[in-house]
Amino acid sequence: MKKNIKAGIIGLGWPGKEHLKGYLACPGVELAAVCDWDEPLLKSVAAEYGIKKTYTDYKKMLEVEKLDAVSVCVPNYEHEELSIAALNAGTNVLCEKPPAMSAAEAEAMAQAAKKAGRVLMYALVMRFTPETRFAKDMIDAGDIGEIYLGKAGYTRRRGIPLGKDNWFVDNARSGGGAMIDIGVHALDCIWYLMGTPKPVSVSGVAYRKFEHCVPAGVKYDVDDASMALIKFANGASLFLEASWAWNLPGTATKLVAGTKGGIQIEPFRVFTEKKGVVLDETLGESSIPAGYGSAPSNPFAGEIAHFCDVLRGKTKLIATPEQGIQLMQMLRGVYESAETGREIRF
Ligand SMILES: NC(=O)c1ccc[n+]([C@@H]2O[C@H](COP(=O)([O-])OP(=O)(O)OC[C@H]3O[C@@H](n4cnc5c(N)ncnc54)[C@H](O)[C@@H]3O)[C@@H](O)[C@H]2O)c1
């Protein structure tokens, strides 16, 4: 069991910097090195946060630093290659969402983790908000009963990300648009609260109508709005929507419906029935109390604290390689169903 964890980060975009702050806030962790192709960015981030070792070549960082833990915060098309390289180097991996570009890639990552005997955790950050953690505790305590319906949505009225070299909107490098990028957050949060039931079918639609919102000359071949109905082996089902741009409001729908109650995550509300009276409970304070469940309130700090606790053998991994494979089956299922016009069965 490791007391002190030597960590590093590959990719210093916005999420990479959130991981950086998470490691710095985590007791017993030494953030030894950071890596990015972009040297000016690398130097400025390292100087700002006092990180001594910097690398532009991740392979060299893994070889020289012999890290216990590395965050893989690079574009989607590199998740598989970099995670497997790190696992093969004996390093435990925290990989950003979406797990990969396909279920086959996620499967290869899971196999590499198993073969190396190292932890592969997916940075499914919505599981670590105070609201999700509180909801999960209520569900696990049986307060909501049997959950049979979920509704998950993450929509923006206008908000198409580009990323370095416009990779977000290039299907070959992102694996898809709104659904794989932000739909995954909403899907994962509700699927997790539903108890990660086994998906059996997906029926989906995907649209691309907002090319005019992307700079001229940028290749744009991904969905800007998608919807899906996912059915599970336990009879439950989940309605999912995602958009980067549409002529409707931006939303963050996260709802689970059970036989004894229902929960809305954002803003947090609980719907119950007591003595035949239908009740709607809202938070007494403005938020779930800071430090609820003794985890950090910041979800990135929470996911990194969880990753480090797993490495120290203090807790069981909650965002597993197997779940990464199933998430990719569902996300790819949405796209395949949209393309073929058929329900996809697993
Ligand atoms: N959890 C979240 O809320 C969240 C938010 C945004 C993005 N993400 C995910 O994080 C990942 C990165 O997204 P981003 O927004 O930071 O993209 P980005 O393009 O803004 O930044 C990626 C960074 O990684 C660097 N990089 C890429 N490949 C590299 C390599 N092989 N070696 C070294 N450096 C490399 C780039 O130079 C760049 O600085 C994506 O998978 C994305 O889906 C997660």
The ligand as a Gaussian input file, in Angstrom:
#p B3LYP/6-31G(d) Opt

LIG

0 1
 N      -14.218000      16.454000     -17.219000
 C      -14.552000      17.526000     -17.893000
 O      -15.415000      18.289000     -17.482000
 C      -13.853000      17.807000     -19.189000
 C      -13.942000      19.082000     -19.754000
 C      -13.312000      19.310000     -20.966000
 C      -12.613000      18.285000     -21.617000
 N      -12.554000      17.056000     -21.026000
 C      -11.819000      15.952000     -21.692000
 O      -10.413000      16.127000     -21.465000
 C       -9.668000      15.770000     -22.625000
 C       -8.835000      16.963000     -23.093000
 O       -9.718000      18.005000     -23.468000
 P       -9.233000      19.546000     -23.478000
 O      -10.475000      20.373000     -23.448000
 O       -8.219000      19.793000     -22.446000
 O       -8.550000      19.617000     -24.914000
 P       -7.516000      20.729000     -25.405000
 O       -7.283000      20.495000     -26.844000
 O       -7.978000      22.078000     -24.961000
 O       -6.194000      20.417000     -24.556000
 C       -5.493000      19.202000     -24.683000
 C       -4.033000      19.466000     -24.298000
 O       -3.331000      18.229000     -24.405000
 C       -2.093000      18.461000     -25.094000
 N       -1.728000      17.199000     -25.752000
 C       -2.451000      16.500000     -26.646000
 N       -1.837000      15.357000     -26.961000
 C       -0.690000      15.319000     -26.250000
 C        0.364000      14.384000     -26.140000
 N        0.347000      13.229000     -26.813000
 N        1.396000      14.676000     -25.324000
 C        1.405000      15.826000     -24.621000
 N        0.417000      16.748000     -24.669000
 C       -0.623000      16.490000     -25.477000
 C       -2.385000      19.599000     -26.054000
 O       -1.226000      20.306000     -26.421000
 C       -3.351000      20.450000     -25.216000
 O       -2.662000      21.434000     -24.451000
 C      -10.693000      15.285000     -23.637000
 O      -10.791000      13.897000     -23.598000
 C      -12.000000      15.919000     -23.196000
 O      -13.136000      15.154000     -23.540000
 C      -13.136000      16.805000     -19.836000

